[in-house]
């Protein structure tokens, strides 16, 4: 076993692909290649990913990406789309999401910040940009030791504190927060508009971006159609929930 090796969990029927990012004795830190999850596991519980497993997940991710691109709507009318600030704990995930925004013609300002530092850095970031939509994401995981205890989540507390800091600046922006298995209730209670993960399931790299795109391209006179959003998210309402909110797009007159 070595750093950068692609592995799967032996007991995972989905065969999610992880990358080895740290090894300390028998404990290995692994993060999802396409899913926003990070775990510390015993080395005996993982195995090298097969080429078939890797190809299957890559094909699924590519299919998801191109499905999103097909949603591009061209109109003769001129409009200003909602501006997105995407704060991500993972550089690779951030790059993928920024590429998606660009392909769809949506302005997005991306910042890579370690989850533990997000709440501290958000004031400086918001002094540089005034977004309509803020994505706060990265990696998270739940250790199955008690749903309500925030100590059982890797990064939920950091996302929660970041949301609170944002709300001190702006009460009207749309905040999309969380990652795999995050404590949905805590994120919503502290000011998120949409959050993961009601059923503590894994979410895909693009899932928070899908919601941001829908909010950005929905008129400020209309409620965002959440039913349309969850058509693109594999686990639907198990992965994401939220509250009614108006879109951020404005037509030019």
N, C-alpha and C positions, 0 to 999 in steps of 0.2 A: 504494500500500500504506500502511495506517495502523494505529495501535494499536487493538485490539479487533476488527479485521476477521477474518471467518471464512474460512479457506483450507483447501486440501488439498494434499498432495504430488503432483506430477505423475506420479511413478512408482509411486504406491500404488494397487494394484487394489481395496483395501477402501474407498478414499476416506474415510478417517477425517477427521473435522472437527477442525481446530485453530483456536485463537484467537491472533492476533499479540499478544505481550506486550512485545516490545522490538525496536527497530530500530537497528542501528549500521552505517551504510554499507550494504554489500550483505549483511550478516549479519542474519538475522531469528530471534528466539527465538519459538518457537510451542509452545503446550501444548494437549493434547487437551481437547476440551469434555466428552467422556464417557469417555475412556480416559486412564489415569494415566501419560501420557508427555509428556516435554518435550524439545525438540530445538533446536539452533542450526543453521540451514540457509542456503544461499545463496538470495537472493531469486528467482533465476531458476528455482529448483527447486519453487516453490510457485505456486499459482494461486487465484483467488477461488473459494470454494465455491459451487456452484450451489444453487438453491432445492431441486432434487430431491435432491441429496446431503444437505442439511441435514434435509429432511423424512424421508428414509429412516432416517438415524441417530436422529433424535428418536423416530420410531415404534418403532424397535427397542429403544431405551432404555425407553420407556414400556411396551412389551410385557414386557420383563424385570422392571420394577418391579411390575406387576400380577400377574405370575406368582409373584413372591415373596410378595405379600400373600395370595394364595390358599392359601399353606401354613400360615396361621394355624390353630393347633390349640386348640380350646376343650375343657376337661375339667372335670368336676364336682369333681375332686380339686384340692386347693390345693397350691401349690408355690411355691418361690422360684427364679426364673431366675438364671442366672449374670450377674453385673454386668460391663458392658463399659466399658472406657476406650478411646476412639477418638482417637488422635493423628494429625492429618492436616496435610500441608503445603499443602493447598488448601482455602480457605474454602468455595467452592462445593460441592466434593465432600463436605466434612464435613457441610454442611447437608443435602445429599441423603441421606446415610447416617443422620444423626440422625432425619430424618423417617421413614425406613424403620423404624428401631428403634422409634420411638414408635408407628407404625401397628401394629406387631406386639406392642406391650405389653411391650417389653424395656427395662429401665433402661440408659441409656448416657450416659456423661459425655464430652462432646466438647471437644477442645482443638485450636486451630489454631496450629501451630508450624512455622516454616520448617525444612525438612529439616536444614539445616546446624546448627541450634540444638537439635535434639531431644535429643541425648545430654546436653547441658548443662542443659536444662530438666527432664528427667525426674525428678530427685530431688525437686524442688519439687512437681511434679505428684503424685508418689506419696506425698508427705507429707499430701496433702489427700484422697486416695481410695485404697481398697484393693480393686482390681478382681480379678475372677476371670479375665478375658480382656482382653488388651491388643492393640489394632490399631495398628500403626506403619506408616503409608503416606503417600502423596503422589504425587510424580512421580519417574520415573527413566528412563533410557535407556542403551542399549549401542551403542557406536560401531563394532562389528564388527572391532575391531583386535586381538582376542585374548581368549578367554573367561576365562582365569584371572587376568588383570591387572586389579585393582580400579580402576586409574586410568582404565579404559575405560568406567566406569559413572558416571553423573552423581551419583547419591545413594546407591548401595549401601553405601559406607563409613559414611555417616551413619546409615543404618538399622542397620547392623551394630554400631556403637558404642552406639546406643540400646538394642539388645537386650542387650548386655553389661552396661550400666548397670542395666537392669531386673532381670537375673538376680542382681545383687549385692543387690537388695532382696528378691526373691521367686523361689524355685526351682520353685514349683508352679503358677504362673499359666500360662495358655495364651497364647502370643505368636504373632500373625499378622502377618507383616512383608513389606514389599516393594511394588513398583509395577511399571510396565511394564518388561520386559526386565531386571529385577534379577538379580544373581548369586545364584541359589538356593543353591548349595553354601556360599557364604560366610555367608549368613544362617542356614542350618541349623547349620553348624559352630559358630556363636557363640551358639546357644541358642534359635533360633526353633522353634516347634512346627509351624507351617505357614508356607510362604514361596513367593513367586514369584521367578523364573519359570524352571522347569527347561529350557525350550526357548527362552528369551529372547524370548517373544512378548508382545504387548500384553495388558493386563488392563483390564476394565471398572471404572468407578467403584464399582459395587456388589459386585464379586467378594470383596474382603476382608471386607465386611460379611456376605456370605452365610455364610462360614465361621464368623464370630463368632456369628451367629444360631444356627447348628446346634450349636455347642458350648454356648451358653447354654441351649438347650432340650433337651439330651440329659442324661439322668440321670447323676449322678456314679458310678453303679454300672455304666454301660455305656460301651463304646468308641464314640467318635463314628464314624458311618457315612460315610466319605469318599466312597463310591460315590454316596450321595445328594447330597452337596455338588456333585460335579463334573457332575451332571445340569443344574445351573443355570449352569455356567461354560462359555462357548462353546468354549474351547480345552482344557477338561478338564485332564488331567494335564500337558499342555504348559505350562499357565499356573500351576498350583499343585501343590505336593507337601507332604509332611510326615511326621510320625511318629504312631503310634498314641497316642491320648490319651483319657482319660475325660472325659465331659461335666461340666457345672458346675451342673446343675439338681438341687435337693433338694426332696423331698416333705415337707409338713408332717404331723406325726403327732399 
